[in-house]
Amino acid sequence: MSAASMVQTAPNRSEYEELRAQQWRLISTVLARAPDNEMLDTLAGLTGDETALGQAYGALANAAATVESDTVAQEFFELFVGVGRGELLPYASFYLTGFLNERPLADLRRDLHLMGIERAQGRFEPEDHIASIAEVMAGLALGDFDAGVLGCGAAGEAGFFARHLQPWAAQFFDDLAVAPSAEFYRTVAEVGRIFIDIEIRAFALEANAHRCAVSGS
């Protein structure tokens, strides 16, 4: 898998969306559970370029190539599980209100219901866990879910992102980067932080282009 610059739109729109979906899936996977040996091998095979995101993927690949799965599992436990609670609570409700299971979760559940998305059996984390929202973003990028019920076309996806990730995801990745137990996950934090910034700018450019097109029509 190659980590190309996400600032430049690929000539083939579907290829660009597939690349975005890959980024979101990776973020979802490594934040949902500690990578096993197979996942670490996959991450170690990532290649980057000279962009900030490409360099972040290079650092993630190097970290994955030099760490043991047991070490990462312990790090994941300290960060996100802990005895009582982990160092971080990766939930929209917590970041936006200071408490779990608050209005941001209810708002997210409303939008997921509108899109026909239900929590998978056997998953007990509240839906506003950042890994779950990233998984939804991957589906939205590929058109697997109907963002049109939230707005018009791409604006629906942009609106979902603006409501459920943009207000807090960058702060979460900043916190992850400096968490006491973060070593491998510090490289994950850098990938996440840069990618969130790219998505914010990309959606802003799309919104501006749409406004210009409407004004010119």
C-alpha positions in Angstrom: 0.0 0.0 0.0 1.4 3.4 -0.9 0.7 6.5 1.1 0.3 9.1 -1.5 -0.4 12.8 -1.0 -4.1 13.3 -0.2 -4.0 17.0 -1.0 -3.9 16.3 -4.7 -7.0 14.8 -6.2 -6.2 11.7 -8.3 -7.1 11.8 -12.0 -9.6 9.0 -11.4 -12.1 10.0 -8.8 -12.8 6.4 -7.8 -9.1 5.8 -7.2 -9.0 8.9 -4.9 -12.0 7.7 -2.9 -10.5 4.2 -2.6 -7.3 5.7 -1.3 -9.3 7.8 1.2 -11.2 4.7 2.3 -7.9 2.8 2.8 -6.7 5.6 5.1 -9.9 5.5 7.1 -9.9 1.7 7.4 -6.3 1.7 8.6 -7.1 4.3 11.3 -10.2 2.3 12.3 -8.3 -1.0 12.5 -5.4 0.2 14.7 -7.6 2.1 17.0 -10.2 -0.6 17.4 -7.7 -3.3 18.6 -4.0 -3.8 19.0 -2.4 -5.0 15.8 -1.5 -8.7 15.7 1.6 -10.0 13.9 -0.1 -10.2 10.6 -1.3 -6.6 10.9 2.1 -5.4 12.0 3.6 -7.1 8.9 1.1 -5.3 6.7 1.9 -2.0 8.4 5.6 -2.6 8.0 5.1 -2.9 4.2 3.7 0.6 3.9 5.6 3.0 1.7 5.6 6.8 1.9 6.6 9.7 -0.2 8.0 13.1 0.6 4.7 14.6 1.7 4.0 15.0 5.4 1.5 12.1 5.2 4.0 10.0 3.3 6.7 10.6 5.9 4.2 9.8 8.7 3.4 6.5 7.0 7.1 5.8 6.7 7.6 6.3 10.5 4.6 4.0 11.2 6.1 1.3 8.9 9.4 1.5 10.7 7.7 1.3 14.1 5.7 -1.7 13.0 8.8 -3.5 11.7 10.6 -3.1 15.0 8.0 -3.8 17.6 6.6 -7.1 19.0 2.8 -7.7 19.0 2.8 -8.3 22.8 4.4 -4.9 23.4 1.8 -3.2 21.2 -1.0 -5.1 23.0 0.3 -3.9 26.3 0.6 -0.3 25.0 -3.0 -0.5 23.6 -4.2 -1.7 27.0 -2.6 1.1 28.9 -3.8 3.7 26.4 -7.4 2.7 25.8 -8.4 0.1 28.4 -6.4 0.3 31.6 -7.4 -0.8 35.1 -10.6 1.1 35.5 -10.0 3.3 32.4 -7.2 3.9 30.0 -5.1 7.1 29.5 -7.4 8.2 26.7 -11.2 8.0 26.1 -11.5 8.0 22.3 -15.2 9.0 22.3 -16.9 12.0 20.7 -19.1 12.5 23.8 -16.2 12.7 26.1 -14.2 15.1 24.0 -17.1 17.4 23.3 -18.9 17.3 26.7 -16.5 15.8 29.2 -18.8 12.8 29.8 -19.6 9.6 28.1 -22.9 8.7 26.4 -24.0 12.3 25.9 -25.7 14.3 23.1 -22.9 13.7 20.5 -23.6 10.0 20.8 -27.3 10.5 20.3 -26.7 12.8 17.3 -24.4 10.2 15.8 -26.9 7.4 16.3 -29.5 9.5 14.6 -27.4 9.9 11.5 -26.4 6.3 11.5 -30.0 5.3 11.7 -30.8 7.5 8.7 -28.1 5.8 6.7 -29.4 2.4 7.7 -26.2 1.5 9.7 -26.5 -0.7 12.7 -24.0 -1.7 15.3 -22.5 -5.2 14.5 -23.4 -8.0 16.8 -20.8 -8.6 19.5 -19.6 -5.0 19.5 -20.3 -3.2 22.7 -18.4 0.0 22.4 -20.6 3.1 22.0 -20.8 4.1 18.3 -19.0 7.4 19.0 -15.6 5.6 19.4 -13.2 7.1 16.9 -12.5 3.7 15.3 -16.2 3.2 14.6 -16.6 6.6 13.1 -13.5 6.1 10.9 -15.1 2.9 9.7 -18.2 4.7 8.7 -16.1 7.3 6.9 -14.4 4.6 4.9 -17.9 3.4 3.8 -18.9 6.9 2.9 -15.8 7.4 0.8 -16.7 4.4 -1.3 -20.4 5.1 -1.4 -21.3 2.0 0.6 -23.6 4.2 2.7 -26.2 6.7 1.5 -24.8 10.1 2.5 -27.6 11.7 0.5 -30.0 11.3 3.4 -27.8 13.7 5.3 -27.4 16.3 2.6 -26.7 16.4 -1.1 -24.1 14.0 -2.5 -20.6 14.7 -1.2 -22.1 17.4 1.0 -23.7 14.6 3.1 -20.3 13.0 3.7 -18.8 16.4 4.5 -21.6 17.1 6.9 -21.1 13.8 8.6 -17.4 14.5 9.0 -18.0 18.1 10.2 -20.5 17.0 12.9 -18.9 13.8 14.2 -15.1 14.1 13.7 -13.9 17.5 12.8 -14.7 19.1 16.2 -12.6 16.7 18.2 -10.5 14.2 16.2 -7.4 16.4 15.8 -7.4 17.0 19.6 -7.6 13.3 20.2 -4.6 12.6 18.0 -2.7 15.4 19.7 -3.4 13.8 23.0 -2.5 10.3 21.7 0.9 11.7 20.5 1.8 12.8 24.1 0.1 10.1 26.1 2.6 8.6 28.6 2.3 5.0 27.2 2.4 5.9 23.6 5.4 4.7 21.6 4.1 2.7 18.6 0.8 4.7 18.8 2.7 8.0 18.6 3.3 7.2 14.9 -0.4 6.3 14.5 -1.2 9.7 16.1 0.9 11.5 13.5 -0.8 9.7 10.6 -4.2 10.5 12.1 -3.5 14.1 12.8 -2.2 14.8 9.3 -5.0 12.9 7.6 -7.7 14.7 9.6 -6.2 18.0 8.5 -6.1 16.9 4.9 -9.8 15.9 5.1 -10.8 19.2 6.6 -9.0 21.1 3.8 -10.4 18.8 1.1 -14.0 19.2 2.2 -13.5 22.9 2.5 -12.2 23.0 -1.1 -15.2 20.9 -2.3 -17.6 23.2 -0.5 -16.0 26.3 -2.0 -16.0 24.8 -5.5 -19.7 23.9 -5.1 -20.5 27.5 -4.0 -18.6 28.8 -7.1 -20.5 26.5 -9.4 -23.8 27.5 -7.9 -22.9 31.2 -8.2 -21.9 30.8 -11.8 -25.0 28.9 -12.8 
